[in-house]
Amino acid sequence: DAKLLADGSDDDSNFFTDVNVAYMALSGKAFVVFGDLSASNGVVSGHLLRCQIFDGALSTNRWGNESEAMTRAPPSSATFDATASAVRWTRIASDPRSNRIIIGVLTDDKKIWTAIWDADSSDLWENVELHTTIAKYDNRPQFSVSFESFSQKALVVYSDSSQTGRVLYKIFDQATSSW
């Protein structure tokens, strides 16, 4: 069931890994994230992080239809303006004991942020967190995300140009909903 997710012809970042996929542990559906700078009628629609779900069940084996596609940027905040930054690199990981996915993004203006997506929640993005606005580079991955299998805590490790020679990390605790 091939599907064009985004037309990168208007995007100069096609040499970056701004697409990733992980499987939701309980449902088995694939969750794909990708940066999209594609234009509609010659107008760039925005620097969006887009998501799409693939249902690999033998009975349907198809991509979600447009009503199922999640195509909006993470919530804007005082520290993260989703429309001002292009997605350069993405990292995602699935929680081995739920349908939650952690998404990490490095933007072209050197911001590293994460969000948690939960298939069982009514909110599209939860616990959006900006980790740094001064990553050392924008043209190489310098962060990663993961879930701890027993505690279900999420982890992000990243660089920050003000912390030379150090790797920083934060842990997200689902029980307290805090980083």
C-alpha positions in Angstrom: 0.0 0.0 0.0 2.5 2.6 -1.2 1.7 6.2 -0.3 3.5 9.5 -0.9 3.7 11.1 2.6 5.3 14.4 1.5 6.7 15.9 -1.6 10.2 17.0 -0.7 10.9 18.7 -4.0 10.5 22.1 -2.3 12.6 21.1 0.7 16.4 21.7 0.8 16.8 19.3 3.7 16.4 16.0 1.8 19.8 14.9 2.9 18.8 14.9 6.6 17.0 12.0 8.3 13.7 13.8 9.0 11.7 10.6 8.7 11.5 7.7 11.2 9.2 4.8 12.1 8.4 2.8 15.2 5.8 0.2 16.0 3.2 0.7 18.7 3.9 -2.2 21.1 0.3 -3.1 21.9 -1.5 -2.5 18.6 1.4 -3.4 16.3 0.6 -0.4 14.0 3.5 1.5 12.5 3.9 5.2 13.5 5.8 7.3 11.0 7.0 10.9 11.6 8.5 13.2 9.0 9.3 16.8 8.5 7.3 18.4 5.7 8.1 21.6 3.9 6.0 20.7 0.9 4.1 23.4 -0.9 0.5 23.6 -2.0 -0.2 25.9 -5.0 3.4 27.2 -4.6 2.9 28.3 -0.9 4.9 26.4 1.8 2.3 25.0 4.2 4.6 25.3 7.2 7.5 23.6 8.8 5.4 20.8 10.2 6.2 17.6 11.9 3.7 15.3 10.3 2.7 11.8 11.4 0.9 8.9 9.7 -0.2 5.5 11.0 0.1 2.3 9.0 -2.3 -0.6 10.0 -0.4 -3.7 9.1 -3.3 -6.0 9.8 -3.8 -8.6 7.1 -7.5 -7.5 6.7 -6.7 -3.8 6.0 -3.0 -3.4 5.4 -3.3 0.2 4.6 -2.3 3.7 5.6 -4.7 5.8 7.6 -7.0 8.0 5.6 -6.8 11.8 5.8 -9.1 12.0 8.8 -6.7 9.7 10.6 -3.5 11.5 9.6 -2.0 13.8 12.2 -0.8 16.8 10.3 -0.4 19.6 12.8 2.7 20.9 14.5 3.3 20.4 18.2 1.7 23.1 20.4 3.5 26.4 20.3 4.9 27.8 23.5 7.0 30.8 24.5 10.1 28.8 23.9 9.2 26.8 20.8 7.6 28.3 17.7 6.8 25.4 15.4 6.4 27.6 12.4 9.8 29.2 12.6 11.9 26.0 12.5 12.3 23.3 9.9 12.6 19.7 11.0 16.1 18.4 10.3 16.4 15.2 12.3 13.9 13.0 14.0 14.3 10.1 16.5 11.4 8.1 17.8 11.1 5.1 20.1 8.1 3.1 21.3 7.2 2.2 24.9 7.4 -1.6 25.0 4.4 -1.8 27.4 2.0 0.7 25.8 1.1 2.4 22.5 3.1 5.6 23.5 5.8 6.9 21.2 8.4 9.5 22.2 9.5 11.8 19.4 12.7 13.8 19.4 13.4 16.6 16.9 16.4 18.7 16.0 15.4 21.8 14.0 17.4 24.0 11.6 17.7 26.7 14.3 19.4 24.2 16.7 16.5 23.5 19.0 16.1 20.0 20.4 12.6 19.1 21.7 10.6 16.1 22.5 6.9 15.2 22.6 5.1 12.1 23.6 2.3 10.7 21.5 -0.2 8.3 23.1 -2.6 6.4 20.8 -5.0 6.0 23.8 -5.2 9.8 24.5 -7.4 12.5 23.0 -4.5 14.9 22.9 -2.3 14.7 19.8 1.0 15.6 21.6 1.6 15.4 25.3 4.4 16.7 27.5 6.1 18.8 24.8 9.5 19.8 26.2 12.2 22.1 24.7 15.5 20.7 25.9 17.9 23.2 24.3 17.9 26.2 21.9 21.7 26.0 21.4 22.5 22.5 20.1 26.0 22.5 18.7 25.0 21.6 15.1 21.9 21.5 13.0 23.4 19.2 10.3 24.0 16.0 12.3 22.1 14.0 14.9 23.2 14.8 18.4 20.4 13.4 20.4 18.4 10.2 20.9 15.3 9.0 22.7 14.2 5.8 24.3 11.9 4.2 26.8 13.0 2.1 29.8 11.2 -1.2 29.5 10.1 -1.8 33.1 9.4 1.7 34.5 8.1 3.1 31.2 10.1 6.2 31.8 11.2 8.1 28.7 14.8 9.3 28.2 16.3 11.9 26.0 20.1 12.4 25.6 21.4 15.5 23.8 24.2 18.0 23.3 24.1 21.7 24.2 26.8 24.0 22.9 27.1 25.7 26.3 28.1 22.4 27.9 31.3 21.6 26.0 32.3 17.9 26.2 29.1 16.9 28.1 26.2 14.7 27.1 23.0 15.9 28.9 19.9 13.8 29.6 16.4 14.2 31.0 14.0 11.5 32.1 10.2 11.7 31.8 8.2 10.0 34.5 4.7 9.1 33.3 3.4 8.7 36.8 4.1 12.4 37.6 3.9 13.7 34.0 7.1 15.6 34.4 10.6 15.8 33.0 
